[in-house]
Amino acid sequence: MVPSFRRFVGMVVLVVFVIVYAFTAMVIGDLKLQQASFVVQLIYFAVAGLAWVIPAGAIIWWMQKDGRNQT
């Protein structure tokens, strides 16, 4: 795959992923944690706020990968 096209696809996937992830985390937090204590809510949103970094890093790694087959 051409590197510039790979970066474009990765950028689109990354933006869509972050939007969907943020919306999903927000909805889960709102629906499931309404009656939870402040500490539980804080822990959930701290973990949910950082958990997107791992898949986003994988997408960025894929975007930066050299498209040539090096054997």
Secondary structure as UniProt FT lines:
FT   HELIX           3..32
FT   TURN            34..35
FT   HELIX           38..51
FT   HELIX           53..64
//
